[in-house]
Amino acid sequence: MDKSKIAELIQNHQTFFASGRTRELSFRLEQLRVLRKAIIHHETAIFEALKQDLGKPPFEAYGGDVAIVINEIDHALKHIRRWAKPGQAWMPLAYFPSRSAVVAEPYGVALIIGPWNFPFQLLFGPLVGAIAAGNCALLKPPIAAPNSARLIAKIVSDNFDPTYISLVEGGAETGQMLLEEKFDYIFFTGGPATGRLVMQAAARHLTPVTLELGGKNPCIVDADTHLATTARRIVWGKFFNTGQSCVAVDHLLVDKRIKRRLLDLIVKYVNEFYGADPAQSPDYGRIVNDAHFERLSRLLGQGTIIAGGQVDRATRYIAPTIIDNIKGREPVMEDEIFGPLLPVIEYGDLTEAIAVVNSRPKPLALYFFSRDKKKQELVLSKTSSGGGCINDTTIHETARLPFGGVGESGLGKYHGKASFDTFSHVRSIVKSGFLFDVPLRYPPYKDHLKWLKRFC
């Protein structure tokens, strides 16, 4: 799509927004129901597209892409009237009889750029917030998941007025053309490098942004933990979607006293979940494309591989791989792994593990396993992350908690009411009447100061 066509799409959205239809609650509710019905209707097709793009089993396709969006829609349908209702705030007595109101109003036309790892959830999820808040939206699906992108385009074109919600397909060049245009809000999910480019482009127009990025999510394991459950939850949180998740466990920091037992259990559960040969498992996916396969393959020659390590370029298969004896300076520890490789670093004292976490940029998620509540509080008070779990992994993303990063892992939050708030400008209004006018604020001030201190 050329630049003039993109400009035309944006102009059409601006015209539709100016009509005022998106501000009507009845319209927003109707459009959310349309999206819900369309996703359910295409559920089987969504499963197939995700299978083709990422090798996702239906369970992961439903849990990671479909269910989260449906739950977001249902939550918005239930609460949108309350979210959109104007609120009141305190006014100083000196300005009596003025009244204040806090009104959530839509920004206008939002650009939503989605990634390839959860292409439906991470494009339609933010769209729920944009619709609920009363915006128009232009969507850009990921080129790296072509089957999903085509299906998303079909769902959008078949169900929405193109002047209200439209979609542009394409790669980096198309993304660059979109970012050269002026939007009222930009919501981007992807890597930190591209996130910086998005923020730079938005700064030219002073456009507000949400950046959902990622990072090297650490998982600290204390000696005082339930080892079997810990291992099981780590394996699930690491290898769900073949590790291609922004909230996946990136690496382990394990108390050296229990490291061997924990790793033995992790290997046990990898075998229980995916069998002796995960390449034959219907529940284990594939790497999204050749470039990511090659990147991950280059990270295998480090430390000691105690399980996995097998690869197959023809099918982009990389086995669930556990890498022990990592010191923290190897290439596998430089950037977010975003794949099925699990490096393991041992520590002797919990303060050492905390120091490792704090030596790196703030992660999107932090996980800590321990029965000791004082240690739980210590880890939470001495570290910073976008979110995380105590004694579990990744499930905070599926809750209706505000979800997002901090520092290099992101900017802004969404999910639940946070999605509505993200796509809403909070407008503060004061309404004054003419029945009475307090003279206190007007010159000459004389002895007004003592009264001002009393009434303000």
C-alpha positions as CSV (number, residue, x, y, z in Angstrom):
1,M,0.0,0.0,0.0
2,D,1.4,3.4,-1.0
3,K,1.6,6.5,1.2
4,S,-1.3,8.2,-0.4
5,K,-3.6,5.3,0.3
6,I,-2.6,5.3,3.9
7,A,-3.2,9.0,4.2
8,E,-6.7,8.4,2.7
9,L,-7.5,5.7,5.2
10,I,-6.5,8.0,8.1
11,Q,-8.6,10.8,6.7
12,N,-11.6,8.5,6.4
13,H,-11.1,7.5,10.1
14,Q,-10.9,11.1,11.1
15,T,-14.1,11.9,9.3
16,F,-15.9,8.9,10.9
17,F,-14.6,9.9,14.3
18,A,-15.8,13.5,13.8
19,S,-19.3,12.2,13.1
20,G,-19.6,11.4,16.8
21,R,-20.8,7.8,16.4
22,T,-17.9,6.2,18.3
23,R,-18.8,8.3,21.4
24,E,-22.2,6.6,21.7
25,L,-22.1,3.8,24.2
26,S,-24.6,1.8,22.3
27,F,-22.3,1.9,19.2
28,R,-19.3,0.8,21.2
29,L,-21.2,-2.1,22.8
30,E,-22.5,-3.2,19.4
31,Q,-19.0,-3.2,17.9
32,L,-17.6,-5.2,20.8
33,R,-20.3,-7.8,20.3
34,V,-19.5,-7.9,16.6
35,L,-15.8,-8.6,17.3
36,R,-16.7,-11.3,19.9
37,K,-19.1,-13.0,17.4
38,A,-16.5,-12.9,14.6
39,I,-13.7,-14.4,16.7
40,I,-15.9,-17.3,17.9
41,H,-17.1,-17.9,14.4
42,H,-13.5,-18.1,13.1
43,E,-12.2,-20.1,16.0
44,T,-11.3,-23.2,13.9
45,A,-9.7,-21.0,11.2
46,I,-7.7,-19.2,13.9
47,F,-6.5,-22.6,15.2
48,E,-5.4,-23.6,11.7
49,A,-3.6,-20.3,11.0
50,L,-1.7,-20.5,14.2
51,K,-0.8,-24.1,13.5
52,Q,0.6,-23.1,10.1
53,D,2.5,-20.1,11.4
54,L,3.8,-21.4,14.7
55,G,2.9,-25.0,15.0
56,K,0.6,-24.1,17.9
57,P,-1.6,-26.9,19.3
58,P,-5.3,-25.9,19.7
59,F,-5.0,-25.7,23.5
60,E,-2.3,-23.0,23.2
61,A,-4.1,-21.3,20.4
62,Y,-7.3,-21.0,22.4
63,G,-5.6,-20.2,25.7
64,G,-3.1,-17.8,24.3
65,D,-5.0,-16.1,21.6
66,V,-8.8,-16.6,21.7
67,A,-9.8,-16.9,25.3
68,I,-7.9,-13.8,26.5
69,V,-9.6,-11.6,23.9
70,I,-13.1,-13.1,24.6
71,N,-12.6,-12.5,28.3
72,E,-11.5,-8.9,27.6
73,I,-14.6,-8.3,25.5
74,D,-16.9,-9.8,28.1
75,H,-15.3,-7.7,30.8
76,A,-15.7,-4.5,28.8
77,L,-19.3,-5.3,27.9
78,K,-20.1,-5.7,31.6
79,H,-18.3,-2.6,32.9
80,I,-18.1,-0.1,30.1
81,R,-21.1,2.0,31.3
82,R,-19.4,2.5,34.7
83,W,-16.0,3.2,33.2
84,A,-17.4,5.8,30.9
85,K,-19.5,7.5,33.5
86,P,-18.2,11.0,34.4
87,G,-16.7,11.3,37.9
88,Q,-16.5,14.2,40.3
89,A,-13.5,15.7,42.2
90,W,-13.1,18.1,45.1
91,M,-13.3,21.9,44.5
92,P,-12.0,24.5,46.9
93,L,-14.7,26.3,48.8
94,A,-13.4,29.6,47.5
95,Y,-14.8,28.8,44.1
96,F,-18.3,27.9,45.4
97,P,-20.7,27.0,43.7
98,S,-18.4,25.5,41.0
99,R,-18.6,21.8,40.4
100,S,-16.0,19.5,38.8
101,A,-16.3,16.6,36.4
102,V,-13.7,14.1,35.2
103,V,-14.7,12.8,31.8
104,A,-13.1,9.9,29.8
105,E,-13.1,10.8,26.2
106,P,-11.5,9.0,23.2
107,Y,-8.3,10.2,21.6
108,G,-9.5,9.8,18.0
109,V,-7.7,7.6,15.6
110,A,-5.4,4.9,17.1
111,L,-2.7,2.9,15.3
112,I,-2.3,-0.6,16.7
113,I,0.8,-2.6,15.6
114,G,0.8,-6.2,16.6
115,P,3.5,-8.9,16.8
116,W,3.7,-12.4,15.4
117,N,3.9,-14.6,18.6
118,F,0.3,-14.1,19.7
119,P,-1.0,-12.4,16.5
120,F,-4.7,-12.5,17.4
121,Q,-4.5,-11.7,21.1
122,L,-2.0,-8.9,20.8
123,L,-3.8,-7.1,18.0
124,F,-7.5,-7.7,19.0
125,G,-6.7,-7.3,22.7
126,P,-5.7,-3.6,22.4
127,L,-8.5,-3.2,19.9
128,V,-11.0,-4.0,22.6
129,G,-9.7,-1.1,24.6
130,A,-9.8,1.2,21.6
131,I,-13.4,0.3,20.8
132,A,-14.5,0.5,24.4
133,A,-13.0,4.0,24.8
134,G,-14.7,5.2,21.6
135,N,-11.8,5.4,19.1
136,C,-11.4,4.5,15.4
137,A,-8.5,2.2,14.7
138,L,-6.0,1.3,12.0
139,L,-4.4,-2.1,12.5
140,K,-1.2,-3.5,11.3
141,P,-0.8,-7.3,11.7
142,P,2.6,-9.1,11.7
143,I,4.1,-10.1,8.4
144,A,6.0,-12.9,10.1
145,A,2.8,-14.8,10.7
146,P,1.3,-14.6,7.2
147,N,-1.6,-17.0,7.7
148,S,-2.8,-15.3,10.8
149,A,-2.4,-11.9,9.2
150,R,-4.6,-12.9,6.3
151,L,-7.3,-14.2,8.6
152,I,-7.1,-11.1,10.7
153,A,-7.6,-9.0,7.6
154,K,-10.6,-11.1,6.6
155,I,-12.2,-10.8,10.0
156,V,-11.7,-7.0,10.0
157,S,-12.9,-6.4,6.4
158,D,-15.9,-8.7,6.8
159,N,-17.2,-7.2,10.0
160,F,-16.3,-3.5,10.3
161,D,-16.9,-0.4,8.3
162,P,-13.4,0.4,6.8
163,T,-13.8,4.1,7.8
164,Y,-14.2,2.9,11.4
165,I,-11.7,0.1,11.7
166,S,-9.2,-0.7,8.9
167,L,-6.1,-2.9,8.4
168,V,-2.9,-2.4,6.5
169,E,-0.7,-5.4,5.7
170,G,3.0,-5.2,5.0
171,G,6.5,-5.3,6.4
172,A,8.9,-2.8,7.8
173,E,8.5,-0.3,4.9
174,T,4.8,-0.2,5.4
175,G,5.3,0.2,9.2
176,Q,7.6,3.2,8.5
177,M,5.0,4.8,6.2
178,L,2.4,4.4,8.9
179,L,4.6,6.0,11.5
180,E,5.3,9.0,9.3
181,E,1.5,9.9,9.6
182,K,-0.1,11.6,12.5
183,F,-2.3,9.5,14.7
184,D,-4.0,10.4,18.0
185,Y,-2.6,7.3,19.8
186,I,-0.1,4.6,18.9
187,F,-0.1,1.1,20.6
188,F,2.9,-1.0,19.7
189,T,3.8,-4.5,20.8
190,G,7.2,-5.8,19.8
191,G,10.9,-5.6,20.6
192,P,12.7,-2.7,22.3
193,A,14.7,-1.8,19.2
194,T,11.6,-1.2,17.1
195,G,9.9,0.3,20.2
196,R,12.5,3.1,20.2
197,L,11.7,3.8,16.5
198,V,8.0,4.0,17.3
199,M,8.6,6.4,20.1
200,Q,10.9,8.6,18.0
201,A,8.2,8.7,15.3
202,A,5.5,9.5,17.8
203,A,7.6,12.3,19.3
204,R,7.5,14.2,16.0
205,H,3.7,14.6,16.4
206,L,3.7,14.5,20.2
207,T,1.5,11.4,19.9
208,P,1.0,9.5,23.1
209,V,2.1,5.9,23.0
210,T,1.9,2.5,24.7
211,L,4.9,0.3,24.2
212,E,4.6,-3.3,25.1
213,L,8.1,-4.6,24.8
214,G,9.9,-7.4,26.6
215,G,13.1,-8.3,28.3
216,K,15.1,-11.1,30.0
217,N,12.5,-12.3,32.5
218,P,14.4,-13.9,35.4
219,C,13.0,-16.7,37.5
220,I,14.6,-17.0,41.0
221,V,14.2,-20.3,42.8
222,D,14.8,-20.4,46.6
223,A,15.9,-23.5,48.4
224,D,12.7,-23.4,50.4
225,T,10.2,-24.2,47.7
226,H,7.9,-27.1,46.6
227,L,10.4,-28.5,44.0
228,A,8.0,-30.6,42.0
229,T,5.4,-27.9,41.5
230,T,8.1,-25.3,40.9
231,A,9.6,-27.4,38.2
232,R,6.3,-28.1,36.5
233,R,5.3,-24.4,36.5
234,I,8.7,-23.4,35.1
235,V,8.5,-25.9,32.3
236,W,5.0,-24.8,31.3
237,G,5.9,-21.1,31.6
238,K,9.0,-21.5,29.6
239,F,7.9,-23.7,26.7
240,F,4.3,-22.6,26.2
241,N,4.3,-21.3,22.5
242,T,7.9,-22.7,22.3
243,G,9.2,-20.0,24.5
244,Q,8.1,-17.3,22.0
245,S,6.3,-15.1,24.5
246,C,7.2,-11.8,26.1
247,V,6.4,-13.1,29.5
248,A,8.2,-16.5,29.2
249,V,10.8,-17.4,31.7
250,D,14.1,-16.3,30.1
251,H,16.6,-17.7,32.6
252,L,16.8,-19.4,36.0
253,L,18.6,-18.1,39.0
254,V,18.7,-21.2,41.3
255,D,20.0,-21.7,44.9
256,K,22.9,-24.1,44.4
257,R,21.7,-26.3,47.2
258,I,18.7,-27.5,45.2
259,K,19.9,-26.9,41.7
260,R,20.6,-30.5,40.8
261,R,17.2,-31.7,42.1
262,L,15.3,-28.9,40.4
263,L,17.0,-29.6,37.1
264,D,16.3,-33.3,37.3
265,L,12.6,-32.5,37.8
266,I,12.6,-29.9,35.0
267,V,14.0,-32.6,32.6
268,K,11.4,-35.1,34.0
269,Y,8.5,-32.7,33.3
270,V,9.8,-31.8,29.8
271,N,9.6,-35.5,29.0
272,E,6.2,-35.9,30.6
273,F,4.8,-32.9,28.8
274,Y,6.3,-33.5,25.3
275,G,7.6,-37.1,25.3
276,A,11.1,-38.5,24.8
277,D,11.1,-36.8,21.3
278,P,9.3,-33.4,21.5
279,A,9.5,-33.2,17.7
280,Q,6.8,-35.8,17.5
281,S,4.6,-34.1,20.2
282,P,1.3,-32.6,19.0
283,D,1.6,-30.1,21.9
284,Y,5.0,-28.6,21.0
285,G,5.2,-25.8,18.4
286,R,7.9,-24.5,16.0
287,I,10.0,-21.4,15.6
288,V,8.2,-18.7,13.5
289,N,10.7,-18.3,10.7
290,D,14.2,-19.1,9.5
291,A,15.8,-15.9,10.8
292,H,14.7,-16.6,14.4
293,F,15.6,-20.3,14.0
294,E,19.2,-19.4,13.0
295,R,19.4,-16.8,15.8
296,L,18.4,-19.4,18.4
297,S,20.6,-22.1,16.9
298,R,23.7,-19.9,17.3
299,L,23.0,-19.7,21.1
300,L,23.3,-23.4,21.6
301,G,27.1,-23.7,21.9
302,Q,27.3,-22.4,25.4
303,G,27.4,-23.8,28.9
304,T,26.5,-27.5,29.4
305,I,23.4,-28.8,27.7
306,I,21.8,-31.2,30.1
307,A,18.6,-31.8,28.0
308,G,17.5,-31.0,24.4
309,G,19.7,-29.2,21.9
310,Q,18.3,-31.0,18.9
311,V,17.4,-28.9,15.9
312,D,15.8,-29.5,12.5
313,R,16.1,-26.6,10.0
314,A,13.5,-28.1,7.6
315,T,10.7,-27.9,10.2
316,R,12.2,-25.0,12.3
317,Y,12.3,-27.4,15.3
318,I,14.4,-26.6,18.3
319,A,14.0,-29.0,21.3
320,P,13.2,-27.8,24.8
321,T,16.8,-27.1,25.9
322,I,18.2,-26.7,29.4
323,I,21.7,-25.1,29.6
324,D,23.6,-25.4,32.9
325,N,26.8,-23.8,34.0
326,I,26.0,-20.3,32.7
327,K,27.9,-17.5,34.4
328,G,25.9,-14.6,33.1
329,R,28.2,-13.1,30.4
330,E,27.6,-15.6,27.6
331,P,25.8,-14.5,24.4
332,V,22.6,-16.4,25.5
333,M,22.4,-13.9,28.4
334,E,22.8,-10.7,26.3
335,D,19.3,-10.3,24.8
336,E,15.9,-11.7,25.3
337,I,16.0,-15.3,24.1
338,F,12.4,-15.6,22.9
339,G,12.7,-19.3,22.2
340,P,13.0,-22.7,23.9
341,L,16.4,-22.3,25.5
342,L,16.6,-22.1,29.3
343,P,20.0,-21.0,30.8
344,V,20.6,-21.8,34.4
345,I,22.7,-19.7,36.8
346,E,23.3,-20.8,40.4
347,Y,23.6,-18.5,43.4
348,G,24.7,-19.0,47.0
349,D,22.8,-16.3,48.7
350,L,19.5,-14.6,47.6
351,T,21.2,-11.2,47.6
352,E,23.4,-12.5,44.8
353,A,20.4,-13.4,42.7
354,I,18.8,-10.0,43.4
355,A,22.1,-8.3,42.3
356,V,22.0,-10.2,39.0
357,V,18.4,-9.1,38.4
358,N,19.3,-5.5,39.2
359,S,22.4,-5.5,37.0
360,R,20.2,-5.7,33.9
361,P,17.4,-3.5,32.5
362,K,14.1,-3.9,34.3
363,P,12.3,-7.0,32.9
364,L,8.7,-7.3,31.8
365,A,8.2,-10.1,34.3
366,L,9.9,-11.4,37.4
367,Y,9.2,-14.8,38.9
368,F,10.2,-16.0,42.4
369,F,9.6,-19.4,44.0
370,S,9.8,-19.6,47.8
371,R,7.7,-20.6,50.7
372,D,9.4,-17.9,52.8
373,K,7.1,-14.8,52.9
374,K,10.0,-12.5,54.1
375,K,12.1,-13.5,51.2
376,Q,9.1,-12.9,48.9
377,E,8.8,-9.4,50.2
378,L,12.6,-8.9,50.0
379,V,12.6,-9.8,46.3
380,L,9.6,-7.6,45.5
381,S,11.0,-4.6,47.5
382,K,14.6,-4.9,46.1
383,T,13.7,-5.4,42.4
384,S,11.5,-3.7,39.8
385,S,9.6,-5.3,36.8
386,G,6.5,-4.7,34.8
387,G,4.8,-7.5,36.7
388,G,5.3,-11.1,37.7
389,C,4.3,-13.9,39.9
390,I,5.2,-15.4,43.3
391,N,5.3,-19.2,43.0
392,D,4.0,-19.3,39.4
393,T,4.9,-18.1,35.9
394,T,3.2,-16.0,33.2
395,I,-0.4,-16.3,34.6
396,H,-0.5,-12.6,35.6
397,E,-0.9,-11.8,31.9
398,T,-4.2,-13.6,31.8
399,A,-5.6,-11.8,34.8
400,R,-7.5,-8.5,34.6
401,L,-4.5,-6.8,36.1
402,P,-2.9,-3.8,34.5
403,F,-0.3,-5.4,32.2
404,G,2.8,-3.7,30.8
405,G,6.5,-3.0,31.2
406,V,8.8,-0.5,33.0
407,G,11.9,1.1,31.6
408,E,13.2,-0.8,28.6
409,S,10.5,-3.5,28.9
410,G,7.7,-1.0,28.1
411,L,5.6,2.0,28.7
412,G,1.9,2.0,29.6
413,K,-0.6,-0.6,30.7
414,Y,-3.6,-2.4,29.4
415,H,-6.0,-5.3,30.1
416,G,-9.4,-4.8,31.8
417,K,-10.1,-1.3,32.8
418,A,-6.5,-0.3,32.1
419,S,-7.2,-0.9,28.4
420,F,-10.1,1.6,28.5
421,D,-8.0,4.1,30.4
422,T,-5.1,3.7,28.0
423,F,-7.2,4.7,25.0
424,S,-9.0,7.5,26.9
425,H,-8.0,11.0,27.5
426,V,-9.1,12.1,31.0
427,R,-10.6,15.5,30.6
428,S,-11.2,17.7,33.7
429,I,-14.0,20.1,33.5
430,V,-15.2,22.8,36.0
431,K,-18.7,24.2,35.7
432,S,-19.5,27.4,37.5
433,G,-22.9,29.1,37.9
434,F,-23.9,32.7,38.2
435,L,-26.0,32.5,41.4
436,F,-23.2,33.6,43.6
437,D,-19.6,34.9,43.1
438,V,-17.2,34.7,46.0
439,P,-15.2,38.0,46.0
440,L,-12.2,36.4,47.8
441,R,-10.3,35.7,44.6
442,Y,-10.5,39.2,43.1
443,P,-8.2,42.2,43.8
444,P,-7.8,44.4,45.7
445,Y,-6.7,41.5,48.0
446,K,-6.4,43.5,51.2
447,D,-6.8,40.9,54.0
448,H,-8.0,38.2,51.6
449,L,-4.9,36.0,52.2
450,K,-6.0,34.9,55.6
451,W,-9.4,33.8,54.3
452,L,-7.8,32.1,51.3
453,K,-5.7,30.0,53.6
454,R,-8.8,29.0,55.4
455,F,-11.0,28.1,52.5
456,C,-8.4,26.5,50.0
